Amino acid sequence: MTSLALFSLLYSLSVLTLTDSSLSSITTAAPPAASKCALLNSFQPGFFVQGDYVIGGIFPLHYNVKMPDLNGTYRPPPINCNGFDPRAFRWAQTMRLAVEEINQNPMLLLNHTLGYKIFDSCAYPLTGQRAVLSMLNGVSEENSTLCTNASSILAVIGASGSAQSIVVSRILQPFKIPMISYFSSCACLSDRQKYPTFFRVIPSDDYQVKAFAQLLVHFNWTWVGLLREDNDYGRFAAKGLLRELQETKVCVAYQERIPLLYTRQVGLRIMKVIQRSTAKVVVVFAGEGAMTPFLRDYMTQNITGIQWVASEAFVTASVFSGREYYPYLGGTIGFGVRKGHISRLGDFLQTVNPKRYPDNVLVHELWESLYGCSPFPSSVTQMPPCSGQETLLEQHSAYMNTSSPRVAYNVYKAVYAIAHSLHNLLLCQPGRGPFQNNSCAQSNNIHPWQLQHYLQEVNFQIAGKEVDFDAKGDSVPYYDIINWQRGPQGNIEFVNVGLFDGTKAVGEELLIQEDGIMWAGHQSEVPVSVCSASCLPGFRKAVRRGEPICCFDCVPCDSGKISNRTNSVDCTICPEDFWSNNDRTACISKKVEYLTFDSLGIALTVMSVVGACFTLAVCGVFFCHRHTAIVRVNNSELSFFILFALTLCFLCSLLFIGKPTYWSCMLRHTAFSITFSLCISCILGKTLVVLAAFTATRPGHNIMKWLGPKQQRTIISSCTLIQVVICAAWLIDVPPFPSRNTQYEHSKIILECSVGSSLAFWCVLGYIGLQACLCFVLAFLARKLPGNFNEAKFITFSMLIFCAVWLAFIPAYISSPGNYADAVESFAILASSFGLLFCLFAPKTYIILLKPEKNTKQHLMGKENK
């Protein structure tokens, strides 16, 4: 058993001793011989008025409690309540006013009157327990110290805090006495199994936590702290808020409790957590009693810059309306009880003064709180005496704030709910209402449980607003949104900046006037409270391991993915023909690439045209000097064939430039392979002729008759035909076709010609290579032929260059990306063509144009005179 529970037990015993027989004496008169319970302590009500029917009232007239020694070895001394609360005193006066109006209303209670007993709970469960036990202890304790008479309490108005209401409700349950709370909002009190006699005129926290969740989401406060008092109110409110936040993107950075027995050490620890946290918004579920000592230490630590979001238990606490609180609490926003209108409240409060109530200690404390003087000085108060001319002014807002009563209006409604229920009970007719199978109660014998049934069905209007209770004893969910702003005198004013109407459709409950809000630090801009800054478009959230989902890193989207909104969880993959822009915020059409007439394409085109022009120029030179020795000796017909083939080789490289089409793809490789095969076949024929001519000079060899012009044409045609057959088979089986390559470079679409059949492609190249190798071998064998102009040497060198170019082509072609593969193949065609052109025809052209004296048969055969 904890020390607090032990104290509760001891203190309960000190108030009155309840035995089995004495318990019955509370509900029915005890027989003379029965044992009686003796009062061990006296606790007088703050206000007491006799009536035909008496109701109780419990109010936190003090907001702080000084606990006595809890050693448990002797009877605890009385609890010392301090910190007088003028606001709660106004609530108590509202109850008195409501009873007075009801008693003066001939339309209510059928000429019966209400009485009341008002007690102070000191905003603490134990003192609330003391109040309700004293309330049950008969009508009056003045004339007798024995609790032998049954209590005439029909109903109780109270208590303020949920923790106090839980204690009071449990004590009242055995006697079936209904209670109506004006300020207890804990969702736990809606449980009819545990609290069957509990009603309230304030909405349940189930609605308030929904309002809190919507408020946090509305202002994008995704990283908040949670501060609550250590009781059922704070516990259930925090649990409900966490439940609501699960459906949102709001995370709780920390959750701290203000203990019932507050100590400075605990408070400083909580403040360190608040200061160290990056959360700048703190949600508070605590009443002014719990917050007062905490805020006292909070102000001494000079902590500022915190945006407080307060529950209804704290947001209209006038205790904190002084100007000294504004630097620390200014800008606080929260949900307050719906305000109402009580026409006579201001005049009634003016009548409460020490002259009219000279013996009432509470009225004396009111004067001391408002004016700092004592109406009746004594050595105990140590305050200067009052002049007696003090009057209540509107500037005493903690007490005289009657323009927009909130909790006071709830008290007003609760008293009238009891009056209307009692009136309906007095008008009861057999067979109607809650007692259809029973006879109605007699006016002089009404029991609390009968009143409870009528409370469940009561429905009336007061000041134009409907009052009723649902099946759980709760009222309509409606809150005003309150903002703490600086008043003209520097004090804090509670300004209404919106509302929450729980009766409206989901998403339409919250209405906020943002332009009228003043935030913490006297700022007009909404404060930011996030664990991680929002990820801009183009980034995605990456949750940090071991931390809440609100704490994340912003990671750029991968190439090909985008996010076009803030705080994207995942990046969206772009469609196949699209790619992400540089900012990764939009999908744009992929860049289409192919070997076009850009700088590279123009260079290749120029080389192709120049090569073709050179070839035609050489052809023209040879044609003009076709009767000279050097042209005739080197077989002019084969030379013209070679020049014709080389011209086609230069021009076919142009097929690799431009957007690939179905026809261009088929022509690229086939035209190139056939023209080169024709060129190499001609060179092969010339090599054979040169080799045969050397062999024919030997005695007994007459091989030249087998390599005449007709045989040469046959060799060239046969070798070329083989390549034509291979290309025809290729085009018939799997011809080349244009394709869109999106795999090599994902950000681009590369238009290229797919070879269709790789086997056919490499067969074509292999055949050309075979021809070149054969030419090279034959030319190499004829390299030492006699004469000044041995063409076999030039054929050997040309084949060497040709083979070197195409051997280098293979790895370059395979490794080249996209359109560069076409450029490599085109360059290989041009390079090998230039190699053949210059190696075979440059020496001959040089002699024809620059050394005509050497263009003789004798010089070429090496037979000229030395």
Secondary structure, 3 states (H helix, E strand, C coil): CCHHHHHHHHHHHHHECCCHHHHHHHHCCCCCCCCCCEECCCCCCCEEECCCEEEEEEECCEEEEECCCCCCCCCCCCCEEEEECHHHHHHHHHHHHHHHHHHHCCCCHHHCCEEEEEEECCCCHHHHHHHHHHHCCCCCCCCCCECCCCCCEEEEECCCCHHHHHHHHHHHHHHCCCEEECCCCCHHHHCCCCCCCEEECCCCHHHHHHHHHHHHHHCCCCEEEEEEECCHHHHHHHHHHHHHHCCCCCEEEEEEEECCCCCHHHHHHHHHHHHHCCCCEEEEECCHHHHHHHHHHHHHCCCCCCEEEECCCCCCCHHHCCHHHHHHHCCCEEEEECCCCCCCHHHHHHCCCCCCCCCCHHHHHHHHHHHCCECCCCCCCCCCECCCCCCCCCCCHHHHCCCCCCHHHHHHHHHHHHHHHHHHHHCCCCCCHHHCCCCCCCCCCCCHHHHHHHHHHCEEEECCEEEECCCCCCCCCEEEEEEEEECCCCCEEEEEEEEEECCCCCCCCEEECHHHCCECCCECCCCCCCCCCCCCCCEEEEECCCCCCCCEEEEECCCCEECCCCCCCCCEECCCCEEECCCCCCEEECEEECCCCCHHHHHHHHHHHHHHHHHHHHHHHHHHCCCCHHHHHCCHHHHHHHHHHHHHHHHHHHHHCCCCCHHHHHHHHHHHHHHHHHHHHHHHHHHHHHHHHHHHCCCCCCHHHHCCHHHHHHHHHHHHHHHHHHHHHHHHHCCCEEEEECCCCCCEEEEEEECCCHHHHHHHHHHHHHHHHHHHHHHHHCCCCCCCCCHHHHHHHHHHHHHHHHHHHHHHHHHCCCHHHHHHHHHHHHHHHHHHHHHHHHHHHHHHHHCHHHCCHHHHHCCCCC
